[in-house]
């Protein structure tokens, strides 16, 4: 059915002037016998054009990331060898680059959190072990690095279990509460490793996060207010 180019009203094919705004409606020639309704093969808009599948797109993204990773690794290694005559500071950069490359590629390779979580933990733990070996004998990777690496994954699992099937301010309240708990856990782990266990700076951050979590809980359970987080934060 034709439409008025000015006001958009739908008209009959035989009408040549819009009944509302009196704008002339252009007539388009009808297709002849055997004339295709779509552009001919090979032209833009051809419905027979082959498109990449999501798996092929992910594969190309992995290859592109890997090529960029190899180029950056080669540049960092070469610069360190030329400037220092051996691998010194580049060990830290290479460990971090490898972890970032593995974290990024794993997102394209797997979608299941049951696969991603162990892979991410292994990559971060491996990066910390490389850092520990680079500065001498391993003395902090197992006692401090692994607990710090495991903490965000534990908090993520707890958050998933707590906010499952929940929406709105409840999600913000749980996030603030877990953030406060995580900061206190980091403070306790580091101070215990240094031989002076106790909570210091994390108490200050908790003074801001815990009341915020209580306010969000009150908005959710007390006032029963709701908020669309996807629309608010544009994701």
C-alpha positions, -999 to +999 in steps of 0.1 A: +000+000+000+013+035-009+019+061+018+017+099+017+053+112+016+043+142+038+019+130+066+024+092+062-012+083+059-018+050+040-039+053+009-053+031-018-032+023-048-055+043-071-053+075-051-029+100-065-035+129-040-034+125-002-069+130+012-056+147+043-029+171+032-035+171-006+001+162-013+007+144-046+015+107-041+041+095-066+032+064-086+058+036-088+058+013-118+047-022-111+071-051-116+069-067-150+065-104-157+094-124-143+111-093-128+125-101-093+114-081-064+148-081-048+181-067-063+198-090-087+225-114-074+258-098-066+242-063-060+238-047-025+208-060-007+209-094-023+190-118+000+212-146-013+243-130+001+262-153+025+266-139+060+290-151+087+276-173+115+281-162+151+307-190+155+326-177+125+325-142+138+339-154+172+366-173+154+377-143+134+377-122+166+400-147+183+424-147+154+425-109+153+431-108+191+458-134+188+475-116+160+475-084+180+488-102+210+517-117+191+526-084+177+526-066+211+545-095+227+572-094+200+575-056+203+578-057+242+603-086+241+624-071+214+626-037+231+636-053+264+663-075+247+677-045+229+677-021+258+687-045+286+703-074+268+679-099+284+644-103+298+640-081+329+609-059+332+593-075+302+585-106+323+559-087+342+545-072+310+544-105+292+526-122+322+500-095+323+495-095+285+491-133+285+465-131+312+446-103+294+447-122+261+434-154+278+406-136+296+395-119+264+397-149+242+379-171+267+349-148+265+346-155+227+354-192+231+330-201+259+298-187+272+292-210+302+302-195+335+311-230+347+339-229+322+348-193+323+353-191+361+379-218+364+397-205+333+398-170+346+410-181+380+437-202+364+449-173+343+450-149+372+467-174+395+493-181+367+500-144+362+506-140+400+529-170+400+549-155+371+552-122+390+564-140+421+590-160+402+602-128+385+612-111+417+630-141+433+619-172+452+581-178+454+571-164+488+538-146+483+519-162+453+505-191+473+499-175+506+486-141+494+482-142+456+459-172+454+435-160+482+433-126+466+426-141+432+400-164+446+381-137+464+364-120+435+352-153+421+338-163+455+321-129+458+307-133+422+292-167+430+277-153+462+263-124+443+248-146+417+231-168+442+218-138+462+204-117+433+191-146+412+155-138+402+158-104+419+157-069+404+159-032+413+173-018+445+179-053+459+206-058+434+223-025+443+220-034+480+237-068+476+264-052+454+272-026+480+272-052+508+295-076+489+318-047+480+322-038+517+328-074+526+354-078+498+374-048+508+374-060+544+386-094+532+414-079+512+424-058+542+425-088+565+444-110+540+471-084+534+475-075+571+476-112+581+503-118+555+523-089+568+520-103+603+497-077+617+462-091+612+434-066+616+410-043+599+422-007+593+414+012+561+385-011+551+365+001+581+365+036+565+351+023+532+326+001+550+312+033+568+302+044+533+291+011+517+272-005+545+248+024+551+243+026+514+234-011+513+209-006+541+193+024+523+188+002+492+174-026+512+149-002+528+139+011+494+133-024+482+116-040+512+103-011+532+090+013+505+087-014+478+102+009+452+115-005+419+141+007+394+149-005+359+187-009+361+191-016+324+174+016+314+191+036+342+226+025+334+220+020+296+231-016+293 
